Amino acid sequence: MDESSASGRMNHYEKGRHVPDVATLRKIAAELNVPLNFFFCEDELSAELACLIAKLDEKKKQELIELLSHRN
């Protein structure tokens, strides 16, 4: 994103005038160090979980899936 237009573009995204495409969202997510799905969470708790899960390695993610699956 060009620095000269970044502030204006971000303002439009924040106010809902424009929606960034997935490629732009990936860049923003990388800059903010959050997973892409963070932007699609409907509440703060879900967003926090998305961030924590993204930090897990594959083995820990599988263990979490198994733990949660057995609770239902």
PQR file with spaces between the fields and no chain letter, atoms N, CA, C, O and H, PARSE charges and radii, in Angstrom:
ATOM       1  N    MET     1       0.851   -1.169    0.000 -0.4000 1.5000
ATOM       2  CA   MET     1       0.000    0.000    0.000 -0.0000 2.0000
ATOM       3  C    MET     1       0.898    1.234    0.000  0.5500 1.7000
ATOM       4  O    MET     1       1.790    1.361    0.839 -0.5500 1.4000
ATOM       5  N    ASP     2       0.667    2.105   -0.908 -0.4000 1.5000
ATOM       6  CA   ASP     2       1.455    3.321   -1.015 -0.0000 2.0000
ATOM       7  C    ASP     2       1.228    4.193    0.216  0.5500 1.7000
ATOM       8  O    ASP     2       0.086    4.445    0.601 -0.5500 1.4000
ATOM       9  H    ASP     2      -0.057    2.002   -1.589  0.4000 1.0000
ATOM      10  N    GLU     3       2.316    4.654    0.833 -0.4000 1.5000
ATOM      11  CA   GLU     3       2.212    5.437    2.063 -0.0000 2.0000
ATOM      12  C    GLU     3       1.383    6.704    1.904  0.5500 1.7000
ATOM      13  O    GLU     3       0.693    7.117    2.836 -0.5500 1.4000
ATOM      14  H    GLU     3       3.243    4.449    0.520  0.4000 1.0000
ATOM      15  N    SER     4       1.445    7.316    0.735 -0.4000 1.5000
ATOM      16  CA   SER     4       0.715    8.571    0.543 -0.0000 2.0000
ATOM      17  C    SER     4      -0.797    8.372    0.551  0.5500 1.7000
ATOM      18  O    SER     4      -1.540    9.302    0.864 -0.5500 1.4000
ATOM      19  H    SER     4       2.005    6.980   -0.023  0.4000 1.0000
ATOM      20  N    SER     5      -1.258    7.175    0.213 -0.4000 1.5000
ATOM      21  CA   SER     5      -2.701    6.922    0.195 -0.0000 2.0000
ATOM      22  C    SER     5      -3.155    6.015    1.333  0.5500 1.7000
ATOM      23  O    SER     5      -4.355    5.800    1.501 -0.5500 1.4000
ATOM      24  H    SER     5      -0.654    6.419   -0.041  0.4000 1.0000
ATOM      25  N    ALA     6      -2.229    5.482    2.112 -0.4000 1.5000
ATOM      26  CA   ALA     6      -2.565    4.498    3.144 -0.0000 2.0000
ATOM      27  C    ALA     6      -3.539    5.041    4.175  0.5500 1.7000
ATOM      28  O    ALA     6      -4.515    4.369    4.508 -0.5500 1.4000
ATOM      29  H    ALA     6      -1.254    5.657    1.976  0.4000 1.0000
ATOM      30  N    SER     7      -3.304    6.216    4.678 -0.4000 1.5000
ATOM      31  CA   SER     7      -4.166    6.775    5.720 -0.0000 2.0000
ATOM      32  C    SER     7      -5.599    6.934    5.224  0.5500 1.7000
ATOM      33  O    SER     7      -6.543    6.559    5.919 -0.5500 1.4000
ATOM      34  H    SER     7      -2.511    6.762    4.408  0.4000 1.0000
ATOM      35  N    GLY     8      -5.761    7.480    4.042 -0.4000 1.5000
ATOM      36  CA   GLY     8      -7.096    7.657    3.477 -0.0000 2.0000
ATOM      37  C    GLY     8      -7.796    6.345    3.220  0.5500 1.7000
ATOM      38  O    GLY     8      -8.991    6.211    3.487 -0.5500 1.4000
ATOM      39  H    GLY     8      -4.994    7.785    3.478  0.4000 1.0000
ATOM      40  N    ARG     9      -7.055    5.361    2.697 -0.4000 1.5000
ATOM      41  CA   ARG     9      -7.645    4.049    2.424 -0.0000 2.0000
ATOM      42  C    ARG     9      -8.068    3.366    3.712  0.5500 1.7000
ATOM      43  O    ARG     9      -9.156    2.795    3.789 -0.5500 1.4000
ATOM      44  H    ARG     9      -6.085    5.470    2.480  0.4000 1.0000
ATOM      45  N    MET    10      -7.212    3.422    4.722 -0.4000 1.5000
ATOM      46  CA   MET    10      -7.544    2.804    6.006 -0.0000 2.0000
ATOM      47  C    MET    10      -8.788    3.464    6.600  0.5500 1.7000
ATOM      48  O    MET    10      -9.634    2.788    7.184 -0.5500 1.4000
ATOM      49  H    MET    10      -6.328    3.886    4.660  0.4000 1.0000
ATOM      50  N    ASN    11      -8.895    4.765    6.452 -0.4000 1.5000
ATOM      51  CA   ASN    11     -10.058    5.483    6.951 -0.0000 2.0000
ATOM      52  C    ASN    11     -11.326    4.998    6.263  0.5500 1.7000
ATOM      53  O    ASN    11     -12.357    4.827    6.914 -0.5500 1.4000
ATOM      54  H    ASN    11      -8.207    5.315    5.978  0.4000 1.0000
ATOM      55  N    HIS    12     -11.262    4.778    4.977 -0.4000 1.5000
ATOM      56  CA   HIS    12     -12.421    4.277    4.227 -0.0000 2.0000
ATOM      57  C    HIS    12     -12.791    2.863    4.680  0.5500 1.7000
ATOM      58  O    HIS    12     -13.972    2.531    4.773 -0.5500 1.4000
ATOM      59  H    HIS    12     -10.424    4.916    4.448  0.4000 1.0000
ATOM      60  N    TYR    13     -11.787    2.032    4.963 -0.4000 1.5000
ATOM      61  CA   TYR    13     -12.053    0.676    5.449 -0.0000 2.0000
ATOM      62  C    TYR    13     -12.712    0.739    6.827  0.5500 1.7000
ATOM      63  O    TYR    13     -13.698    0.050    7.089 -0.5500 1.4000
ATOM      64  H    TYR    13     -10.827    2.302    4.888  0.4000 1.0000
ATOM      65  N    GLU    14     -12.155    1.573    7.699 -0.4000 1.5000
ATOM      66  CA   GLU    14     -12.668    1.676    9.061 -0.0000 2.0000
ATOM      67  C    GLU    14     -14.105    2.182    9.090  0.5500 1.7000
ATOM      68  O    GLU    14     -14.891    1.752    9.935 -0.5500 1.4000
ATOM      69  H    GLU    14     -11.355    2.133    7.486  0.4000 1.0000
ATOM      70  N    LYS    15     -14.451    3.068    8.201 -0.4000 1.5000
ATOM      71  CA   LYS    15     -15.803    3.638    8.167 -0.0000 2.0000
ATOM      72  C    LYS    15     -16.773    2.811    7.337  0.5500 1.7000
ATOM      73  O    LYS    15     -17.955    3.142    7.247 -0.5500 1.4000
ATOM      74  H    LYS    15     -13.812    3.417    7.515  0.4000 1.0000
ATOM      75  N    GLY    16     -16.281    1.741    6.732 -0.4000 1.5000
ATOM      76  CA   GLY    16     -17.142    0.858    5.964 -0.0000 2.0000
ATOM      77  C    GLY    16     -17.505    1.376    4.582  0.5500 1.7000
ATOM      78  O    GLY    16     -18.429    0.864    3.950 -0.5500 1.4000
ATOM      79  H    GLY    16     -15.321    1.472    6.805  0.4000 1.0000
ATOM      80  N    ARG    17     -16.791    2.382    4.111 -0.4000 1.5000
ATOM      81  CA   ARG    17     -17.064    2.903    2.761 -0.0000 2.0000
ATOM      82  C    ARG    17     -16.544    1.963    1.689  0.5500 1.7000
ATOM      83  O    ARG    17     -17.119    1.851    0.606 -0.5500 1.4000
ATOM      84  H    ARG    17     -16.041    2.798    4.624  0.4000 1.0000
ATOM      85  N    HIS    18     -15.454    1.293    2.004 -0.4000 1.5000
ATOM      86  CA   HIS    18     -14.842    0.333    1.088 -0.0000 2.0000
ATOM      87  C    HIS    18     -14.452   -0.910    1.880  0.5500 1.7000
ATOM      88  O    HIS    18     -14.235   -0.846    3.090 -0.5500 1.4000
ATOM      89  H    HIS    18     -14.986    1.384    2.883  0.4000 1.0000
ATOM      90  N    VAL    19     -14.367   -2.025    1.191 -0.4000 1.5000
ATOM      91  CA   VAL    19     -13.939   -3.276    1.807 -0.0000 2.0000
ATOM      92  C    VAL    19     -12.657   -3.710    1.113  0.5500 1.7000
ATOM      93  O    VAL    19     -12.610   -3.799   -0.114 -0.5500 1.4000
ATOM      94  H    VAL    19     -14.543   -2.076    0.208  0.4000 1.0000
ATOM      95  N    PRO    20     -11.612   -3.982    1.901 -0.5600 1.5000
ATOM      96  CA   PRO    20     -10.363   -4.415    1.270  0.2800 2.0000
ATOM      97  C    PRO    20     -10.504   -5.816    0.682  0.5500 1.7000
ATOM      98  O    PRO    20     -11.263   -6.640    1.194 -0.5500 1.4000
ATOM      99  N    ASP    21      -9.768   -6.077   -0.395 -0.4000 1.5000
ATOM     100  CA   ASP    21      -9.770   -7.421   -0.961 -0.0000 2.0000
ATOM     101  C    ASP    21      -8.913   -8.332   -0.085  0.5500 1.7000
ATOM     102  O    ASP    21      -8.214   -7.861    0.811 -0.5500 1.4000
ATOM     103  H    ASP    21      -9.152   -5.408   -0.810  0.4000 1.0000
ATOM     104  N    VAL    22      -8.969   -9.622   -0.344 -0.4000 1.5000
ATOM     105  CA   VAL    22      -8.269  -10.598    0.490 -0.0000 2.0000
ATOM     106  C    VAL    22      -6.762  -10.364    0.486  0.5500 1.7000
ATOM     107  O    VAL    22      -6.114  -10.505    1.522 -0.5500 1.4000
ATOM     108  H    VAL    22      -9.538  -10.005   -1.072  0.4000 1.0000
ATOM     109  N    ALA    23      -6.208  -10.014   -0.645 -0.4000 1.5000
ATOM     110  CA   ALA    23      -4.764   -9.764   -0.717 -0.0000 2.0000
ATOM     111  C    ALA    23      -4.376   -8.602    0.208  0.5500 1.7000
ATOM     112  O    ALA    23      -3.358   -8.661    0.897 -0.5500 1.4000
ATOM     113  H    ALA    23      -6.735   -9.900   -1.488  0.4000 1.0000
ATOM     114  N    THR    24      -5.188   -7.561    0.213 -0.4000 1.5000
ATOM     115  CA   THR    24      -4.917   -6.425    1.087 -0.0000 2.0000
ATOM     116  C    THR    24      -5.089   -6.818    2.548  0.5500 1.7000
ATOM     117  O    THR    24      -4.291   -6.429    3.401 -0.5500 1.4000
ATOM     118  H    THR    24      -6.015   -7.513   -0.347  0.4000 1.0000
ATOM     119  N    LEU    25      -6.135   -7.591    2.833 -0.4000 1.5000
ATOM     120  CA   LEU    25      -6.333   -8.063    4.206 -0.0000 2.0000
ATOM     121  C    LEU    25      -5.154   -8.906    4.683  0.5500 1.7000
ATOM     122  O    LEU    25      -4.744   -8.809    5.840 -0.5500 1.4000
ATOM     123  H    LEU    25      -6.783   -7.907    2.140  0.4000 1.0000
ATOM     124  N    ARG    26      -4.613   -9.727    3.799 -0.4000 1.5000
ATOM     125  CA   ARG    26      -3.429  -10.534    4.172 -0.0000 2.0000
ATOM     126  C    ARG    26      -2.253   -9.636    4.549  0.5500 1.7000
ATOM     127  O    ARG    26      -1.542   -9.909    5.516 -0.5500 1.4000
ATOM     128  H    ARG    26      -4.946   -9.807    2.859  0.4000 1.0000
ATOM     129  N    LYS    27      -2.054   -8.577    3.793 -0.4000 1.5000
ATOM     130  CA   LYS    27      -0.960   -7.645    4.086 -0.0000 2.0000
ATOM     131  C    LYS    27      -1.189   -6.943    5.415  0.5500 1.7000
ATOM     132  O    LYS    27      -0.260   -6.789    6.209 -0.5500 1.4000
ATOM     133  H    LYS    27      -2.632   -8.355    3.007  0.4000 1.0000
ATOM     134  N    ILE    28      -2.419   -6.518    5.657 -0.4000 1.5000
ATOM     135  CA   ILE    28      -2.741   -5.848    6.925 -0.0000 2.0000
ATOM     136  C    ILE    28      -2.562   -6.826    8.082  0.5500 1.7000
ATOM     137  O    ILE    28      -2.009   -6.466    9.121 -0.5500 1.4000
ATOM     138  H    ILE    28      -3.173   -6.643    5.013  0.4000 1.0000
ATOM     139  N    ALA    29      -3.031   -8.070    7.904 -0.4000 1.5000
ATOM     140  CA   ALA    29      -2.884   -9.081    8.945 -0.0000 2.0000
ATOM     141  C    ALA    29      -1.414   -9.336    9.263  0.5500 1.7000
ATOM     142  O    ALA    29      -1.036   -9.451   10.429 -0.5500 1.4000
ATOM     143  H    ALA    29      -3.480   -8.363    7.059  0.4000 1.0000
ATOM     144  N    ALA    30      -0.601   -9.424    8.239 -0.4000 1.5000
ATOM     145  CA   ALA    30       0.838   -9.641    8.451 -0.0000 2.0000
ATOM     146  C    ALA    30       1.452   -8.471    9.208  0.5500 1.7000
ATOM     147  O    ALA    30       2.274   -8.664   10.104 -0.5500 1.4000
ATOM     148  H    ALA    30      -0.908   -9.331    7.291  0.4000 1.0000
ATOM     149  N    GLU    31       1.055   -7.276    8.849 -0.4000 1.5000
ATOM     150  CA   GLU    31       1.593   -6.072    9.515 -0.0000 2.0000
ATOM     151  C    GLU    31       1.168   -6.018   10.986  0.5500 1.7000
ATOM     152  O    GLU    31       1.942   -5.601   11.848 -0.5500 1.4000
ATOM     153  H    GLU    31       0.387   -7.120    8.121  0.4000 1.0000
ATOM     154  N    LEU    32      -0.063   -6.442   11.263 -0.4000 1.5000
ATOM     155  CA   LEU    32      -0.586   -6.422   12.634 -0.0000 2.0000
ATOM     156  C    LEU    32      -0.266   -7.692   13.411  0.5500 1.7000
ATOM     157  O    LEU    32      -0.555   -7.791   14.603 -0.5500 1.4000
ATOM     158  H    LEU    32      -0.692   -6.780   10.563  0.4000 1.0000
ATOM     159  N    ASN    33       0.339   -8.670   12.719 -0.4000 1.5000
ATOM     160  CA   ASN    33       0.690   -9.960   13.323 -0.0000 2.0000
ATOM     161  C    ASN    33      -0.544  -10.677   13.876  0.5500 1.7000
ATOM     162  O    ASN    33      -0.541  -11.172   15.002 -0.5500 1.4000
ATOM     163  H    ASN    33       0.574   -8.589   11.750  0.4000 1.0000
ATOM     164  N    VAL    34      -1.593  -10.719   13.059 -0.4000 1.5000
ATOM     165  CA   VAL    34      -2.808  -11.453   13.394 -0.0000 2.0000
ATOM     166  C    VAL    34      -3.143  -12.372   12.219  0.5500 1.7000
ATOM     167  O    VAL    34      -2.723  -12.112   11.091 -0.5500 1.4000
ATOM     168  H    VAL    34      -1.595  -10.316   12.143  0.4000 1.0000
ATOM     169  N    PRO    35      -3.898  -13.448   12.475 -0.5600 1.5000
ATOM     170  CA   PRO    35      -4.288  -14.316   11.361  0.2800 2.0000
ATOM     171  C    PRO    35      -5.360  -13.635   10.509  0.5500 1.7000
ATOM     172  O    PRO    35      -6.070  -12.746   10.980 -0.5500 1.4000
ATOM     173  N    LEU    36      -5.463  -14.056    9.277 -0.4000 1.5000
ATOM     174  CA   LEU    36      -6.443  -13.479    8.360 -0.0000 2.0000
ATOM     175  C    LEU    36      -7.865  -13.579    8.910  0.5500 1.7000
ATOM     176  O    LEU    36      -8.649  -12.638    8.780 -0.5500 1.4000
ATOM     177  H    LEU    36      -4.886  -14.778    8.895  0.4000 1.0000
ATOM     178  N    ASN    37      -8.201  -14.718    9.524 -0.4000 1.5000
ATOM     179  CA   ASN    37      -9.568  -14.891   10.021 -0.0000 2.0000
ATOM     180  C    ASN    37      -9.913  -13.941   11.167  0.5500 1.7000
ATOM     181  O    ASN    37     -11.085  -13.814   11.520 -0.5500 1.4000
ATOM     182  H    ASN    37      -7.565  -15.483    9.630  0.4000 1.0000
ATOM     183  N    PHE    38      -8.938  -13.286   11.743 -0.4000 1.5000
ATOM     184  CA   PHE    38      -9.167  -12.274   12.781 -0.0000 2.0000
ATOM     185  C    PHE    38     -10.176  -11.231   12.315  0.5500 1.7000
ATOM     186  O    PHE    38     -11.014  -10.778   13.095 -0.5500 1.4000
ATOM     187  H    PHE    38      -7.986  -13.389   11.456  0.4000 1.0000
ATOM     188  N    PHE    39     -10.096  -10.855   11.052 -0.4000 1.5000
ATOM     189  CA   PHE    39     -10.955   -9.796   10.521 -0.0000 2.0000
ATOM     190  C    PHE    39     -12.403  -10.238   10.340  0.5500 1.7000
ATOM     191  O    PHE    39     -13.280   -9.406   10.111 -0.5500 1.4000
ATOM     192  H    PHE    39      -9.415  -11.222   10.419  0.4000 1.0000
ATOM     193  N    PHE    40     -12.655  -11.523   10.440 -0.4000 1.5000
ATOM     194  CA   PHE    40     -14.001  -12.041   10.237 -0.0000 2.0000
ATOM     195  C    PHE    40     -14.663  -12.495   11.529  0.5500 1.7000
ATOM     196  O    PHE    40     -15.772  -13.029   11.507 -0.5500 1.4000
ATOM     197  H    PHE    40     -11.943  -12.199   10.626  0.4000 1.0000
ATOM     198  N    CYS    41     -13.988  -12.285   12.651 -0.4000 1.5000
ATOM     199  CA   CYS    41     -14.562  -12.642   13.949 -0.0000 2.0000
ATOM     200  C    CYS    41     -15.645  -11.642   14.325  0.5500 1.7000
ATOM     201  O    CYS    41     -15.520  -10.441   14.081 -0.5500 1.4000
ATOM     202  H    CYS    41     -13.087  -11.851   12.669  0.4000 1.0000
ATOM     203  N    GLU    42     -16.702  -12.161   14.920 -0.4000 1.5000
ATOM     204  CA   GLU    42     -17.842  -11.317   15.252 -0.0000 2.0000
ATOM     205  C    GLU    42     -17.766  -10.689   16.628  0.5500 1.7000
ATOM     206  O    GLU    42     -18.556   -9.798   16.943 -0.5500 1.4000
ATOM     207  H    GLU    42     -16.803  -13.136   15.118  0.4000 1.0000
ATOM     208  N    ASP    43     -16.820  -11.139   17.464 -0.4000 1.5000
ATOM     209  CA   ASP    43     -16.687  -10.551   18.795 -0.0000 2.0000
ATOM     210  C    ASP    43     -15.226  -10.627   19.249  0.5500 1.7000
ATOM     211  O    ASP    43     -14.401  -11.303   18.634 -0.5500 1.4000
ATOM     212  H    ASP    43     -16.179  -11.862   17.208  0.4000 1.0000
ATOM     213  N    GLU    44     -14.936   -9.930   20.320 -0.4000 1.5000
ATOM     214  CA   GLU    44     -13.554   -9.852   20.826 -0.0000 2.0000
ATOM     215  C    GLU    44     -13.026  -11.213   21.284  0.5500 1.7000
ATOM     216  O    GLU    44     -11.858  -11.536   21.069 -0.5500 1.4000
ATOM     217  H    GLU    44     -15.606   -9.381   20.820  0.4000 1.0000
ATOM     218  N    LEU    45     -13.884  -11.999   21.911 -0.4000 1.5000
ATOM     219  CA   LEU    45     -13.452  -13.304   22.409 -0.0000 2.0000
ATOM     220  C    LEU    45     -13.048  -14.224   21.258  0.5500 1.7000
ATOM     221  O    LEU    45     -12.027  -14.907   21.330 -0.5500 1.4000
ATOM     222  H    LEU    45     -14.833  -11.736   22.086  0.4000 1.0000
ATOM     223  N    SER    46     -13.844  -14.237   20.215 -0.4000 1.5000
ATOM     224  CA   SER    46     -13.510  -15.036   19.032 -0.0000 2.0000
ATOM     225  C    SER    46     -12.214  -14.556   18.389  0.5500 1.7000
ATOM     226  O    SER    46     -11.403  -15.366   17.940 -0.5500 1.4000
ATOM     227  H    SER    46     -14.674  -13.682   20.157  0.4000 1.0000
ATOM     228  N    ALA    47     -12.021  -13.257   18.344 -0.4000 1.5000
ATOM     229  CA   ALA    47     -10.790  -12.693   17.775 -0.0000 2.0000
ATOM     230  C    ALA    47      -9.575  -13.096   18.605  0.5500 1.7000
ATOM     231  O    ALA    47      -8.521  -13.424   18.062 -0.5500 1.4000
ATOM     232  H    ALA    47     -12.679  -12.599   18.708  0.4000 1.0000
ATOM     233  N    GLU    48      -9.734  -13.067   19.921 -0.4000 1.5000
ATOM     234  CA   GLU    48      -8.629  -13.473   20.793 -0.0000 2.0000
ATOM     235  C    GLU    48      -8.308  -14.954   20.597  0.5500 1.7000
ATOM     236  O    GLU    48      -7.140  -15.338   20.536 -0.5500 1.4000
ATOM     237  H    GLU    48     -10.590  -12.800   20.363  0.4000 1.0000
ATOM     238  N    LEU    49      -9.342  -15.780   20.499 -0.4000 1.5000
ATOM     239  CA   LEU    49      -9.129  -17.207   20.254 -0.0000 2.0000
ATOM     240  C    LEU    49      -8.431  -17.438   18.920  0.5500 1.7000
ATOM     241  O    LEU    49      -7.523  -18.265   18.829 -0.5500 1.4000
ATOM     242  H    LEU    49     -10.291  -15.468   20.549  0.4000 1.0000
ATOM     243  N    ALA    50      -8.847  -16.719   17.892 -0.4000 1.5000
ATOM     244  CA   ALA    50      -8.217  -16.863   16.570 -0.0000 2.0000
ATOM     245  C    ALA    50      -6.723  -16.569   16.657  0.5500 1.7000
ATOM     246  O    ALA    50      -5.912  -17.282   16.066 -0.5500 1.4000
ATOM     247  H    ALA    50      -9.584  -16.048   17.966  0.4000 1.0000
ATOM     248  N    CYS    51      -6.364  -15.530   17.386 -0.4000 1.5000
ATOM     249  CA   CYS    51      -4.946  -15.169   17.529 -0.0000 2.0000
ATOM     250  C    CYS    51      -4.178  -16.244   18.300  0.5500 1.7000
ATOM     251  O    CYS    51      -3.065  -16.609   17.921 -0.5500 1.4000
ATOM     252  H    CYS    51      -7.023  -14.951   17.866  0.4000 1.0000
ATOM     253  N    LEU    52      -4.767  -16.740   19.367 -0.4000 1.5000
ATOM     254  CA   LEU    52      -4.090  -17.773   20.158 -0.0000 2.0000
ATOM     255  C    LEU    52      -3.937  -19.074   19.381  0.5500 1.7000
ATOM     256  O    LEU    52      -2.882  -19.706   19.428 -0.5500 1.4000
ATOM     257  H    LEU    52      -5.671  -16.443   19.675  0.4000 1.0000
ATOM     258  N    ILE    53      -4.972  -19.471   18.676 -0.4000 1.5000
ATOM     259  CA   ILE    53      -4.915  -20.709   17.893 -0.0000 2.0000
ATOM     260  C    ILE    53      -3.879  -20.597   16.781  0.5500 1.7000
ATOM     261  O    ILE    53      -3.168  -21.561   16.496 -0.5500 1.4000
ATOM     262  H    ILE    53      -5.829  -18.958   18.638  0.4000 1.0000
ATOM     263  N    ALA    54      -3.790  -19.443   16.159 -0.4000 1.5000
ATOM     264  CA   ALA    54      -2.832  -19.252   15.068 -0.0000 2.0000
ATOM     265  C    ALA    54      -1.383  -19.431   15.533  0.5500 1.7000
ATOM     266  O    ALA    54      -0.509  -19.765   14.733 -0.5500 1.4000
ATOM     267  H    ALA    54      -4.367  -18.660   16.390  0.4000 1.0000
ATOM     268  N    LYS    55      -1.136  -19.212   16.802 -0.4000 1.5000
ATOM     269  CA   LYS    55       0.228  -19.334   17.342 -0.0000 2.0000
ATOM     270  C    LYS    55       0.608  -20.778   17.673  0.5500 1.7000
ATOM     271  O    LYS    55       1.779  -21.079   17.905 -0.5500 1.4000
ATOM     272  H    LYS    55      -1.845  -18.940   17.452  0.4000 1.0000
ATOM     273  N    LEU    56      -0.382  -21.663   17.692 -0.4000 1.5000
ATOM     274  CA   LEU    56      -0.106  -23.069   18.016 -0.0000 2.0000
ATOM     275  C    LEU    56       0.532  -23.790   16.833  0.5500 1.7000
ATOM     276  O    LEU    56       0.259  -23.473   15.675 -0.5500 1.4000
ATOM     277  H    LEU    56      -1.333  -21.418   17.503  0.4000 1.0000
ATOM     278  N    ASP    57       1.383  -24.762   17.140 -0.4000 1.5000
ATOM     279  CA   ASP    57       1.907  -25.602   16.062 -0.0000 2.0000
ATOM     280  C    ASP    57       0.831  -26.615   15.669  0.5500 1.7000
ATOM     281  O    ASP    57      -0.193  -26.728   16.342 -0.5500 1.4000
ATOM     282  H    ASP    57       1.605  -25.020   18.081  0.4000 1.0000
ATOM     283  N    GLU    58       1.059  -27.339   14.597 -0.4000 1.5000
ATOM     284  CA   GLU    58       0.045  -28.250   14.068 -0.0000 2.0000
ATOM     285  C    GLU    58      -0.353  -29.330   15.084  0.5500 1.7000
ATOM     286  O    GLU    58      -1.526  -29.693   15.176 -0.5500 1.4000
ATOM     287  H    GLU    58       1.891  -27.247   14.050  0.4000 1.0000
ATOM     288  N    LYS    59       0.603  -29.830   15.828 -0.4000 1.5000
ATOM     289  CA   LYS    59       0.307  -30.863   16.818 -0.0000 2.0000
ATOM     290  C    LYS    59      -0.623  -30.318   17.895  0.5500 1.7000
ATOM     291  O    LYS    59      -1.591  -30.979   18.271 -0.5500 1.4000
ATOM     292  H    LYS    59       1.556  -29.535   15.753  0.4000 1.0000
ATOM     293  N    LYS    60      -0.341  -29.142   18.384 -0.4000 1.5000
ATOM     294  CA   LYS    60      -1.179  -28.533   19.426 -0.0000 2.0000
ATOM     295  C    LYS    60      -2.564  -28.197   18.886  0.5500 1.7000
ATOM     296  O    LYS    60      -3.552  -28.315   19.611 -0.5500 1.4000
ATOM     297  H    LYS    60       0.446  -28.606   18.080  0.4000 1.0000
ATOM     298  N    LYS    61      -2.651  -27.782   17.634 -0.4000 1.5000
ATOM     299  CA   LYS    61      -3.965  -27.518   17.033 -0.0000 2.0000
ATOM     300  C    LYS    61      -4.781  -28.799   16.987  0.5500 1.7000
ATOM     301  O    LYS    61      -5.968  -28.791   17.312 -0.5500 1.4000
ATOM     302  H    LYS    61      -1.849  -27.686   17.045  0.4000 1.0000
ATOM     303  N    GLN    62      -4.152  -29.904   16.584 -0.4000 1.5000
ATOM     304  CA   GLN    62      -4.853  -31.193   16.529 -0.0000 2.0000
ATOM     305  C    GLN    62      -5.300  -31.614   17.922  0.5500 1.7000
ATOM     306  O    GLN    62      -6.410  -32.122   18.085 -0.5500 1.4000
ATOM     307  H    GLN    62      -3.188  -29.911   16.320  0.4000 1.0000
ATOM     308  N    GLU    63      -4.458  -31.413   18.925 -0.4000 1.5000
ATOM     309  CA   GLU    63      -4.819  -31.748   20.300 -0.0000 2.0000
ATOM     310  C    GLU    63      -6.018  -30.919   20.764  0.5500 1.7000
ATOM     311  O    GLU    63      -6.905  -31.432   21.448 -0.5500 1.4000
ATOM     312  H    GLU    63      -3.556  -31.001   18.793  0.4000 1.0000
ATOM     313  N    LEU    64      -6.041  -29.660   20.397 -0.4000 1.5000
ATOM     314  CA   LEU    64      -7.154  -28.785   20.759 -0.0000 2.0000
ATOM     315  C    LEU    64      -8.445  -29.245   20.080  0.5500 1.7000
ATOM     316  O    LEU    64      -9.505  -29.258   20.704 -0.5500 1.4000
ATOM     317  H    LEU    64      -5.320  -29.244   19.841  0.4000 1.0000
ATOM     318  N    ILE    65      -8.356  -29.614   18.823 -0.4000 1.5000
ATOM     319  CA   ILE    65      -9.527  -30.131   18.100 -0.0000 2.0000
ATOM     320  C    ILE    65     -10.070  -31.376   18.804  0.5500 1.7000
ATOM     321  O    ILE    65     -11.278  -31.505   19.007 -0.5500 1.4000
ATOM     322  H    ILE    65      -7.494  -29.603   18.316  0.4000 1.0000
ATOM     323  N    GLU    66      -9.185  -32.275   19.168 -0.4000 1.5000
ATOM     324  CA   GLU    66      -9.608  -33.498   19.840 -0.0000 2.0000
ATOM     325  C    GLU    66     -10.229  -33.181   21.197  0.5500 1.7000
ATOM     326  O    GLU    66     -11.255  -33.762   21.552 -0.5500 1.4000
ATOM     327  H    GLU    66      -8.205  -32.170   19.003  0.4000 1.0000
ATOM     328  N    LEU    67      -9.641  -32.293   21.943 -0.4000 1.5000
ATOM     329  CA   LEU    67     -10.175  -31.910   23.256 -0.0000 2.0000
ATOM     330  C    LEU    67     -11.570  -31.313   23.118  0.5500 1.7000
ATOM     331  O    LEU    67     -12.488  -31.685   23.849 -0.5500 1.4000
ATOM     332  H    LEU    67      -8.807  -31.822   21.655  0.4000 1.0000
ATOM     333  N    LEU    68     -11.723  -30.391   22.181 -0.4000 1.5000
ATOM     334  CA   LEU    68     -13.023  -29.746   21.996 -0.0000 2.0000
ATOM     335  C    LEU    68     -14.061  -30.696   21.409  0.5500 1.7000
ATOM     336  O    LEU    68     -15.243  -30.593   21.736 -0.5500 1.4000
ATOM     337  H    LEU    68     -10.977  -30.089   21.587  0.4000 1.0000
ATOM     338  N    SER    69     -13.647  -31.602   20.565 -0.4000 1.5000
ATOM     339  CA   SER    69     -14.566  -32.566   19.966 -0.0000 2.0000
ATOM     340  C    SER    69     -15.160  -33.510   21.006  0.5500 1.7000
ATOM     341  O    SER    69     -16.317  -33.915   20.895 -0.5500 1.4000
ATOM     342  H    SER    69     -12.687  -31.686   20.299  0.4000 1.0000
ATOM     343  N    HIS    70     -14.381  -33.852   21.995 -0.4000 1.5000
ATOM     344  CA   HIS    70     -14.837  -34.794   23.026 -0.0000 2.0000
ATOM     345  C    HIS    70     -15.741  -34.116   24.064  0.5500 1.7000
ATOM     346  O    HIS    70     -16.355  -34.797   24.885 -0.5500 1.4000
ATOM     347  H    HIS    70     -13.441  -33.523   22.085  0.4000 1.0000
ATOM     348  N    ARG    71     -15.825  -32.807   24.034 -0.4000 1.5000
ATOM     349  CA   ARG    71     -16.653  -32.099   25.003 -0.0000 2.0000
ATOM     350  C    ARG    71     -18.105  -32.034   24.565  0.5500 1.7000
ATOM     351  O    ARG    71     -18.969  -31.682   25.368 -0.5500 1.4000
ATOM     352  H    ARG    71     -15.326  -32.253   23.367  0.4000 1.0000
ATOM     353  N    ASN    72     -18.394  -32.359   23.328 -0.4000 1.5000
ATOM     354  CA   ASN    72     -19.775  -32.272   22.828 -0.0000 2.0000
ATOM     355  C    ASN    72     -20.521  -33.539   23.024  0.5500 1.7000
ATOM     356  O    ASN    72     -21.693  -33.628   22.658 -0.5500 1.4000
ATOM     357  H    ASN    72     -17.692  -32.645   22.675  0.4000 1.0000
